């Protein structure tokens, strides 16, 4: 019995738990939103979790579509409050990065509020927002303000962003 207890202690060490969290996070890592068919958006959302050196991130909510009204088109803007919500749980101060990637031609730029500081993503590509976190549990809700691309028509569109997170070394 002593041998089993010793092996379990090794298996459940802080270092191995961190590796296990990272492995689980890698397996569950991506949000999948897909398909615009015949002008009708169909989306799906997969919950994901990311292992951090001293904790984890769980995506709790992600909008799968954006509803654009005629009034939104007239203003050139559509706002989605609480479009994404995730929880960061850590046992020690740490750092992670949030990667946002543009998909499709729905918008020229998007203003994202709810991070350590506001961020803007243009039509060209990815945005990486580095987030420092204290030990504990923190729920982060992101609001989006999409500046619509010229020629956007009212309708329902697949979610135009991909969002992923990964752990980083803490800033010194």
C-alpha positions, 0 to 999 in steps of 0.5 A: 500500500505504501508503494501505491500512496507514493506513486499517487503523490508523484502523480498528483504533484503540482508539476504533473497537475499543471501538465494534466491541465495543459493537456486537457486544455489543449484537447478542449481548446477551440471554440467552433462556430461555423456555417453560413448557408444561403444567407442563414447563419447556423452556429455551434459552440463548444465549451473549452478549457485551457490549463494554466501553470497555476490554474485554468480558464473555462469558456462559459458562454459564446454568442454563435450569431450576430443579428444585424437590424436595418437600424444597425446598418443605418448607424454602421454599428452593431453592439453585442453585450456579453458576447463572450464570458469566461472564468479564470481560476488561479492559485497564484498570480499569473498571465494568459493571452487571449487571441482573437481572429477575424472571420468573414467580412461582416465588420471593418473593426471591432471594439472589445470592452471587458479586458484589462484595457479596451482593444480594437481588432481591425479587418486584417487579422489577429489581436493578442491581449495579454492579461495579468490575473491575481490568485482566485476566481474571476469572471470576464464578460466581453462586450463587442461593438462591430463597425460594419463593413460597407454593403452589410445587409440586415440579417443573421450572421455567423459569429465573426470572431474566433477566440482562444486563450493560452497560458503565459509566463507571468510578467516580471 
